[in-house]
Amino acid sequence: MTHRPDLEAIAALPRLDGPGSVVPIRHYGRWASAVLVAFLGGGYLYLLATSDNMRWDVTYDYLFHPAVMSGLWLTIQLTVASMALAIVSGAMLGFMRLSQNPVLRSVSWWVIWFLRGTPLLVQLLFWYFLASLFPFLSLTIPFGPTLFSVDTNSLINQFGAAVLGLGLNEGAYMAEIYRAGILSVDKGQTEAAQSVGMSRARLMRRIVMPQAMRFIIPPTGNATISMLKTTSVVLIIGLPDLLTSVQLIYARNFQQIPLLAVACFWYLVCTTALTIVQSRLERHYSRGSRVEGGLDLVSLLGPLLRPRRASREVRP
Amino acid sequence: MTVQPSFEAGTTLAPMVVARGVEKSFGAVRVLRGIDLDVMPGQVVCLIGPSGSGKTTFLRCINLLEKIDRGLLAVDGRHIGYRVGRDGRLCEMTEREICRQRRDIGMVFQRFNLFQHMTALENVIEGPVGVLGENRREATARARELLKRVGLEHKADSFPAELSGGQQQRVAIARALAMRPKLILFDEPTSALDPELVGEVLDVMRTLAHSGMTMVIVTHEIAFARDIADLVVFMDEGQVVESGPPAEVLANPRQERTRKFLLSVRGEDGHAR
């Protein structure tokens, strides 16, 4: 049996009257979780802030300690230099992988195979101990005279070995990021570029890469942030980066946690800066496309940080 | 099957496109099984036929987006993609030579393929400035003129994602025209459009046809083909089944396969434009 209300009853139903005219649904789960998080998180922060064992005064004292500062500076230098090498070598390997030249393609395949297949630590040590394999690096004309020769250890010092190891290893991963980014651009773009007579090099530069950058930047940002922290492995060849400097200090004064907090503070500062750079780059390359979400600190921190001339985006 | 150009006798013009026995396979699939076709300068040729008949593949061969396996395919009197060596054998062209050939052959794609990161205006000037080395200011002025010709001067600064399909396709036509091509290829230019947007694109193409541009069009718009084509070519299973003026091929097809195809198309689209 069905009950059919009459037209008058339906017409007499209350109507919507714009926003605010209806009683919103109550999200009890959200309230409950907020209370729980406030209780647990607040309690933990309270403990941290007030605990006598935490020794914030030590953290504060060492925040700008010269050893920490020089460690931080080394970490930044290593990150920038290694990522620069990774981006350049990754681009070369990536383009070689997609080349029409079968020799370049297979060379790239094997180099990536090796760099990704062996531990970073081993590669780092390999560059460090290169001198024991080749004590001198020489430029020689085949079957002719030597043009110049140089002591390997003077050419590749600790910093050089660290950058070569970190940069080339990351470059192998970057190559795959480039390759995926380039392949993600619609093939029609290439065909259209060809149909107006563009050469492969030109269509890569003008048409494919600007569009591929949107796919390349987020994983590159990840890689850079990851590199920032991976640089601490240079401890193995005796370079005092941020984490190593901090460890050296707490080895003397046994204030492990407060000093690790110092390291965390600086790592977070660097990561935040990188995130801002990343979202600006993403904004720049989103030209002509809809804006994707993501960690958009720029809009989070407000107009203070907003680039003066934001590139135009298409609103859906 | 030789195709007679529908040109008045006495013309001494060489054909713009000459195809003789063009064959092409994708793996084991024989897509083109010996295509013969002449396109005279200023002629508008419509390729029609069921999907999978090889029309699009043949069109793509004309500007070397696909390579043919056998036969002769020449544009403006020269092999497309090959030059004749001293010993008379064909030699593959270098990339530079291929690019030079493609400059003269415009192409309009089914899915528009506008450069997504560039505005409509930038799409149009990219070829003239980047490839032909034209002065940017002059190229911009001409691009605006071309956009006006396709009725989109007010959309010069819009990105492709901000334009409707019909508008995008009109920008794509302007982009092809900006290269001052001798020939424009259209690959189902209205197939990806909403029905109400088809007309605006066909209007632009019609004007272009009347201006004397040489055009090869793969299309499903039978009524449009009847309207503007000098030559209609019906293809099926990689061969030219029948060709001639629209009054013959479309109104009085001699081949049974052509008749069947036209009937099936009309069945779906009885009120064709």
Interface residues (C-beta under 8 A of the other chain):
Chain A: D186 G188 Q189 E191 A192 A193 Q194 S195 V196 G197 M198 S199 R200 R202 R206 I207 P210 Q211 Y285 R287 G288 S289 R290 R312 V314
Chain B: N63 L65 E95 R96 C99 R100 Q101 R102 R103 I105 G106 M107 F109 R111 N113 L114 F115 Q116 H117 M118 T119 E126 G127 G130 V131 F159 P160 A161 E162 A172 R175 A176 M179
